[in-house]
Amino acid sequence: MDKYQFIKKQLSKTNKKNDENYVVSRIWHLINNVDVKMITQQYILRDLATKRYALADIYFPQFGIIVEIDEPYHQTEEMLLKDKIRQNDIVQALECEVFRVTVSDNIVEVNKQVDFIVSEIHKMIAKDGFVPWNLQEEYDPITYIRAGFIDADDHPVFKTISDCCNCFGAGYNGLQHSGARHKYQSEIDIKGLKFYPNGEWNNQLEADDEHFTEFNFDPAKNQAYLEKRLHKMRHELALFAHVKSELGGYEYVFKGWYRLDVEETQRIGKLLYNRVSKIMPTYFPKDGEAPTILAKAFDQEREIARFYDEGVLGVFQKKYPKYQIR
């Protein structure tokens, strides 16, 4: 997969919608920068309380920008989260900046709205701290290993579960299971889960990603797995959600660091996990040579990141001043 194939896919989604196709194409070509990532028809979370979702016409993840195209007699359809969309990659858009383009027969007026959005994006590209889109690096575990941490807010995505495990120093070439034990932290498992109906399993991830459950429809199998996890398996997970890929197939999105809620699990009869951090430290493989650690970040006494580069440390501190650096 390369950028050309990716962008062609985004533009092709609008082929049957003339107004939307015009606006999307004009925005992309006026930006004229392949370091910018543009996603069309992205599932977004509109409201945590009501769990309402919608398809954003355009989403720019590097800038947290959404563009809504208001066509005549058209309004963005919101929907409740249903089984048929639970397999999609859903982005929380609660803090995104929304720009609107109102389509009319006046092309000059439409172009003015588009030009304003493009100018705002160009300003953001020019700012310090802009990270160019690198399609290969964003799927590569070494990107996160060298950074020293992985952050759910960055929406990290991987093609295989072995790549997920390799962020934590596993060094796998392939893996046939849904996860593995953490090589460095004895209380953590690394897990890829499907949060849509999957045979006997019906796992559920809350809209805010703060909690999830594992549940098997078969009472005997559910209880057996529950007991095994409670008494014989690790209680903390690095969670990756199995979702539809932009170019077909499936991939894994990092959701965070979770801990099993033992008391509530026993009360409700299904495994319940609570997120303890959006950020986890990453690790070089044990058989490889790691750079010198300059500093570590802590959330109280929990290590969440390690730094090998002063620049990465500076960006992290600016984004997360609440965490202690030691």
C-alpha positions as CSV (number, residue, x, y, z in Angstrom):
1,M,0.0,0.0,0.0
2,D,1.3,3.5,-0.9
3,K,0.0,7.0,-0.5
4,Y,-1.3,7.1,-4.1
5,Q,-3.4,4.0,-3.6
6,F,-4.7,5.4,-0.2
7,I,-5.7,8.8,-1.5
8,K,-7.3,7.3,-4.6
9,K,-9.4,5.2,-2.3
10,Q,-10.5,8.3,-0.3
11,L,-11.5,10.2,-3.5
12,S,-13.3,7.2,-5.0
13,K,-15.7,7.1,-2.0
14,T,-17.3,10.3,-3.3
15,N,-17.7,9.2,-6.9
16,K,-21.4,8.9,-6.8
17,K,-22.0,12.2,-4.9
18,N,-21.2,15.0,-7.3
19,D,-21.2,17.9,-4.9
20,E,-19.2,16.1,-2.3
21,N,-16.8,14.9,-4.9
22,Y,-16.2,18.4,-6.1
23,V,-15.4,19.8,-2.7
24,V,-13.3,16.8,-1.6
25,S,-11.2,16.9,-4.8
26,R,-10.8,20.7,-4.7
27,I,-9.6,20.6,-1.0
28,W,-7.2,17.8,-1.7
29,H,-5.6,19.3,-4.8
30,L,-5.4,22.8,-3.3
31,I,-3.6,21.5,-0.2
32,N,-1.1,20.0,-2.7
33,N,0.9,18.3,0.0
34,V,1.3,14.5,0.2
35,D,2.6,14.9,3.8
36,V,-1.1,15.5,4.8
37,K,-3.3,12.5,5.5
38,M,-6.9,12.8,4.4
39,I,-9.7,10.3,5.2
40,T,-13.2,10.5,3.7
41,Q,-16.4,9.0,5.2
42,Q,-14.8,8.4,8.6
43,Y,-17.0,7.0,11.3
44,I,-16.9,9.5,14.2
45,L,-18.4,9.6,17.7
46,R,-20.7,12.6,18.1
47,D,-21.8,12.2,21.7
48,L,-20.6,10.0,24.5
49,A,-23.8,10.1,26.5
50,T,-26.1,9.1,23.6
51,K,-23.5,7.0,21.8
52,R,-24.5,8.7,18.5
53,Y,-22.2,8.3,15.5
54,A,-22.0,9.8,12.0
55,L,-19.9,9.6,8.9
56,A,-17.6,12.7,8.6
57,D,-17.2,13.8,5.0
58,I,-13.5,14.6,5.5
59,Y,-11.2,13.9,8.4
60,F,-7.6,15.2,8.8
61,P,-6.2,13.3,11.8
62,Q,-2.9,15.3,12.0
63,F,-4.9,18.5,12.8
64,G,-8.0,17.2,14.4
65,I,-10.1,18.7,11.7
66,I,-13.4,17.6,10.3
67,V,-15.0,19.0,7.2
68,E,-18.8,18.6,6.8
69,I,-20.3,19.2,3.3
70,D,-23.8,20.4,3.5
71,E,-25.5,19.5,0.3
72,P,-29.0,20.6,-0.7
73,Y,-31.6,18.4,0.9
74,H,-28.9,16.5,2.7
75,Q,-28.1,16.4,6.3
76,T,-25.4,14.2,7.9
77,E,-27.2,11.1,9.2
78,E,-26.4,10.3,12.8
79,M,-26.9,6.7,13.9
80,L,-26.8,4.7,17.1
81,L,-23.9,2.3,17.4
82,K,-25.2,-1.0,15.9
83,D,-23.5,-4.3,15.2
84,K,-23.0,-3.6,11.5
85,I,-20.7,-0.6,12.2
86,R,-19.0,-1.9,15.3
87,Q,-16.3,-3.5,13.1
88,N,-15.3,-0.1,11.7
89,D,-12.5,2.2,13.0
90,I,-14.4,4.8,15.0
91,V,-12.7,8.1,15.9
92,Q,-13.8,10.2,18.9
93,A,-14.5,13.6,17.4
94,L,-15.5,15.4,20.6
95,E,-12.5,17.8,20.5
96,C,-12.1,18.1,16.7
97,E,-12.5,21.4,15.0
98,V,-15.4,21.3,12.5
99,F,-15.5,23.3,9.2
100,R,-18.6,23.4,7.1
101,V,-19.0,23.9,3.3
102,T,-22.5,24.8,2.3
103,V,-23.0,23.7,-1.3
104,S,-25.1,25.9,-3.6
105,D,-25.2,26.7,-7.4
106,N,-22.8,29.6,-6.8
107,I,-19.4,28.0,-7.5
108,V,-17.6,31.2,-6.5
109,E,-19.2,31.0,-3.0
110,V,-18.4,27.3,-2.7
111,N,-14.8,28.0,-3.7
112,K,-14.4,30.7,-1.1
113,Q,-15.4,28.3,1.7
114,V,-13.0,25.7,0.4
115,D,-10.2,28.2,0.0
116,F,-10.6,29.3,3.7
117,I,-10.4,25.7,4.9
118,V,-7.3,25.1,2.8
119,S,-5.6,28.3,4.1
120,E,-6.2,27.1,7.7
121,I,-4.6,23.8,6.9
122,H,-1.6,25.4,5.3
123,K,-1.2,27.5,8.5
124,M,-1.1,24.3,10.5
125,I,1.4,22.7,8.2
126,A,3.7,25.7,8.7
127,K,3.6,25.4,12.5
128,D,6.5,23.9,14.5
129,G,5.7,20.3,15.5
130,F,3.9,19.3,12.3
131,V,4.6,15.6,11.7
132,P,4.5,14.7,8.0
133,W,2.3,11.7,7.1
134,N,4.5,8.6,6.6
135,L,2.4,5.6,5.6
136,Q,5.1,3.1,6.1
137,E,6.3,4.4,9.5
138,E,2.8,4.7,11.0
139,Y,2.3,0.9,10.5
140,D,5.8,0.0,11.7
141,P,6.3,-1.0,15.4
142,I,9.9,0.5,15.3
143,T,8.3,4.0,15.1
144,Y,6.8,3.6,18.5
145,I,9.7,1.6,19.9
146,R,12.1,4.5,19.1
147,A,9.7,7.0,20.5
148,G,9.6,5.0,23.8
149,F,5.8,5.0,24.2
150,I,2.6,4.3,22.4
151,D,-0.4,6.7,22.9
152,A,-4.0,5.8,22.1
153,D,-4.6,9.5,21.3
154,D,-2.3,9.2,18.3
155,H,-4.5,6.4,16.9
156,P,-1.7,3.9,16.3
157,V,-2.7,1.2,13.7
158,F,-1.0,-2.1,12.9
159,K,-1.5,-4.8,10.2
160,T,-0.9,-7.9,12.4
161,I,-1.1,-8.9,16.0
162,S,2.6,-9.8,15.9
163,D,3.3,-6.1,15.0
164,C,1.2,-5.1,18.1
165,C,3.3,-7.4,20.3
166,N,6.5,-6.2,18.7
167,C,5.9,-2.7,20.1
168,F,6.6,-4.2,23.5
169,G,9.8,-6.0,22.5
170,A,8.4,-9.4,21.4
171,G,10.5,-9.7,18.2
172,Y,8.0,-12.0,16.5
173,N,8.1,-12.7,12.7
174,G,4.5,-14.0,12.9
175,L,1.9,-15.1,15.4
176,Q,-1.2,-17.3,15.0
177,H,-2.9,-16.4,18.2
178,S,-4.9,-13.3,19.3
179,G,-2.1,-12.1,21.5
180,A,0.8,-13.0,23.7
181,R,2.4,-12.3,27.1
182,H,4.4,-9.1,27.6
183,K,8.1,-9.9,27.5
184,Y,9.1,-7.3,30.0
185,Q,6.1,-6.8,32.4
186,S,5.0,-10.0,34.0
187,E,1.5,-8.7,34.9
188,I,0.5,-7.7,31.3
189,D,-0.9,-9.6,28.3
190,I,-1.1,-8.1,24.8
191,K,-4.5,-8.8,23.2
192,G,-6.2,-8.2,19.9
193,L,-10.0,-8.3,20.3
194,K,-13.0,-8.1,18.0
195,F,-15.7,-5.7,19.3
196,Y,-18.5,-6.9,17.0
197,P,-20.4,-10.2,16.9
198,N,-17.9,-12.9,16.2
199,G,-19.2,-16.5,16.5
200,E,-19.9,-17.2,20.1
201,W,-18.2,-14.0,21.3
202,N,-19.8,-10.6,21.8
203,N,-17.2,-8.3,23.3
204,Q,-18.2,-4.7,23.9
205,L,-16.0,-1.6,24.0
206,E,-17.6,1.5,25.5
207,A,-17.9,4.6,23.3
208,D,-15.3,6.5,25.3
209,D,-12.9,3.4,25.2
210,E,-12.6,3.6,29.0
211,H,-14.1,0.1,29.7
212,F,-14.7,-3.1,27.8
213,T,-16.1,-6.6,28.4
214,E,-15.3,-10.0,27.1
215,F,-18.4,-12.3,26.9
216,N,-19.2,-15.7,25.3
217,F,-22.8,-16.5,24.6
218,D,-22.3,-20.1,25.7
219,P,-22.7,-20.0,29.5
220,A,-20.3,-22.9,30.2
221,K,-17.6,-21.5,27.9
222,N,-18.1,-18.0,29.3
223,Q,-17.7,-19.2,32.9
224,A,-14.7,-21.3,32.1
225,Y,-12.8,-18.5,30.4
226,L,-13.9,-16.1,33.2
227,E,-12.5,-18.4,35.9
228,K,-9.3,-18.9,33.9
229,R,-8.7,-15.2,33.5
230,L,-9.5,-14.5,37.1
231,H,-7.3,-17.2,38.6
232,K,-4.7,-18.3,36.0
233,M,-4.0,-15.5,33.6
234,R,-2.7,-11.9,33.8
235,H,-5.1,-9.2,34.9
236,E,-3.7,-6.3,32.8
237,L,-3.9,-5.9,29.0
238,A,-2.4,-3.9,26.2
239,L,-5.6,-3.7,24.1
240,F,-5.8,-3.5,20.3
241,A,-9.2,-3.4,18.6
242,H,-9.7,-5.4,15.4
243,V,-11.2,-3.0,12.8
244,K,-11.9,-2.7,9.1
245,S,-9.0,-1.3,7.1
246,E,-9.3,1.7,4.8
247,L,-8.0,-0.5,1.9
248,G,-9.9,-3.6,2.7
249,G,-9.1,-6.4,5.2
250,Y,-8.6,-5.7,8.9
251,E,-6.1,-4.0,11.1
252,Y,-5.5,-3.4,14.8
253,V,-5.9,0.0,16.6
254,F,-4.2,0.5,20.0
255,K,-6.8,1.5,22.7
256,G,-4.7,1.6,25.8
257,W,-3.6,-0.1,29.0
258,Y,-6.5,-1.9,30.9
259,R,-6.9,-3.7,34.2
260,L,-9.4,-6.4,35.1
261,D,-12.1,-5.3,37.6
262,V,-12.3,-8.5,39.6
263,E,-15.1,-7.5,41.9
264,E,-17.4,-6.2,39.1
265,T,-16.5,-9.2,36.8
266,Q,-17.7,-11.6,39.5
267,R,-20.9,-9.5,40.0
268,I,-22.0,-9.3,36.3
269,G,-20.7,-12.6,35.1
270,K,-18.5,-11.3,32.3
271,L,-14.9,-10.0,32.2
272,L,-14.9,-6.2,32.7
273,Y,-11.7,-4.2,32.2
274,N,-11.1,-0.5,33.0
275,R,-8.5,1.6,31.2
276,V,-5.7,2.8,33.5
277,S,-3.8,4.7,30.9
278,K,-3.9,5.7,27.3
279,I,-0.1,5.6,27.2
280,M,2.2,2.6,27.6
281,P,6.0,2.3,27.4
282,T,7.4,0.5,24.4
283,Y,10.5,-1.7,24.4
284,F,13.4,-2.8,22.1
285,P,13.7,-6.6,21.7
286,K,15.9,-8.2,24.4
287,D,18.3,-9.5,21.8
288,G,18.8,-6.1,20.3
289,E,20.8,-3.0,21.3
290,A,18.7,-0.2,22.8
291,P,19.8,3.4,23.1
292,T,20.4,5.0,26.4
293,I,17.3,6.1,28.3
294,L,17.4,9.8,28.9
295,A,14.3,10.0,31.1
296,K,11.0,8.3,31.9
297,A,7.4,9.6,32.4
298,F,5.2,8.5,35.3
299,D,1.6,8.8,36.0
300,Q,1.9,8.7,39.8
301,E,4.1,5.5,40.2
302,R,3.1,3.9,36.9
303,E,5.8,4.2,34.2
304,I,4.1,5.2,30.9
305,A,6.9,6.3,28.7
306,R,10.7,6.3,28.3
307,F,12.7,8.7,26.2
308,Y,15.8,8.3,24.1
309,D,15.6,11.7,22.3
310,E,15.4,15.2,23.7
311,G,13.1,16.4,21.0
312,V,10.6,13.6,21.6
313,L,10.7,14.3,25.4
314,G,10.1,18.0,24.7
315,V,7.0,17.4,22.6
316,F,5.7,14.9,25.2
317,Q,6.1,17.4,28.1
318,K,4.3,20.1,26.1
319,K,1.4,17.8,25.4
320,Y,1.3,16.2,28.8
321,P,2.6,18.6,31.5
322,K,0.7,16.7,34.2
323,Y,3.0,13.7,34.1
324,Q,6.2,13.5,36.1
325,I,9.5,13.2,34.3
326,R,12.3,11.5,36.2
